Amino acid sequence: MQESGANWGQYFDISLPQTQVYADTPIHISEPVFNLLRHPRLLDIAEQFVGPEVLSNPIQHTRIKPPERMVPAQAKNGLVVRVGWHQDQGVATPEQDEVPVLTVWLPITDATVENGCLAVVPGSHKRALADHCPGTGPDGGLQIPSKLIQGKPVPVPVKRGGALLMHRLTMHASLANQSDDIRWSFDLRYQPIGLPTGRPAFPGFVARSRQNPQNELRDWRAWSQLWLDARAALAPKAPPQFNRWSADTPMCA
Ligand SMILES: O=C(O)CCC(=O)C(=O)O
C-alpha cells in the first residue's frame, strides 16, 4: 500500500463497497469464508441470541489493517484503518431497526490495545440510536459526534480464537494499529430469517433453520453466485442509499 498509494483492502473483503460498484470490483468470496459463516460453533452462539432460524446477514467484512502510520492518506477506509464511533444499527437502513441482529467480531491475530482492538461504551446498548455524521470518522465514514458518547469507553482486547459479541446498539470503535504488524479480523452478523437485513442490495442466506433444514444454504458456489449477481446488478447503477444520515443535520455541524 505504501509503494502503490492504493487501498488493497477490497481484495480481501467479503462484501462489496458502499461506493460505486463495477463489474470487476474485487470481493473475496471463497469456500473457507463460507465455512466460517456457517461454522456450527458460531451458529450455536448466534442461535442463543437470535433464535433457531438464523440468517447470515450480508453486512460483513474482513479487515486486514497494516500499521496505521504506513497507510497513505488517500488509501484510508474502514477496511485498513481505525473505524470511528458508531452503532451497527446506524450503518444499516431504518427498516432493520427492530431486528435483533448480533454482531460477531472475530480476530484472526490477537487483537490488543496496541494493534487496534475494538473499544465499546458499556451500557450503550440500552440507549437509543444516536445520530451519526457522514464523512467524519478517521476512516472517512460515519461517526457519532463525541458529545453524544455517554460513558467511558473500554478497550476490549480479544485473543485469536475468541470473539466479541455485540448488540446492534452497542457504541463501538476500533483503536489505531500502532504495532509493527497487521491486525486481521472478521466481523459477521446474524439475525432471524425473514426480516430486513438493513442492506437489501446485498445477499444474506439461511445459515441454520431448525424448522426447515432443507432451506439452509450449504453450497458455497451458490452463495458465491449470490454475491456475483449482486455485483452485476449494482455495477451499472449509482450506489443505493446505504444509511439514513445526512451531513446537513444540526448535530453534524
Ligand atoms: O474491526 C474494526 O476495526 C471495526 C469493526 C466494526 O466496527 C464493526 O464490526 O462494526
The ligand as an SDF file (V2000), in Angstrom:
LIG
                    3D

 10  9  0  0  0  0  0  0  0  0999 V2000
  -12.7040   -4.1910   13.0710 O   0  0  0  0  0  0  0  0  0  0  0  0
  -12.8300   -2.9710   13.0760 C   0  0  0  0  0  0  0  0  0  0  0  0
  -11.8760   -2.1990   13.0490 O   0  0  0  0  0  0  0  0  0  0  0  0
  -14.1800   -2.3410   13.1390 C   0  0  0  0  0  0  0  0  0  0  0  0
  -15.2890   -3.3160   13.2670 C   0  0  0  0  0  0  0  0  0  0  0  0
  -16.6090   -2.6870   13.4720 C   0  0  0  0  0  0  0  0  0  0  0  0
  -16.7410   -1.5420   13.7640 O   0  0  0  0  0  0  0  0  0  0  0  0
  -17.7960   -3.4900   13.3120 C   0  0  0  0  0  0  0  0  0  0  0  0
  -17.6900   -4.6990   13.1590 O   0  0  0  0  0  0  0  0  0  0  0  0
  -18.8940   -2.9070   13.3610 O   0  0  0  0  0  0  0  0  0  0  0  0
  1  2  2  0
  2  3  1  0
  2  4  1  0
  4  5  1  0
  5  6  1  0
  6  7  2  0
  6  8  1  0
  8  9  2  0
  8 10  1  0
M  END
$$$$
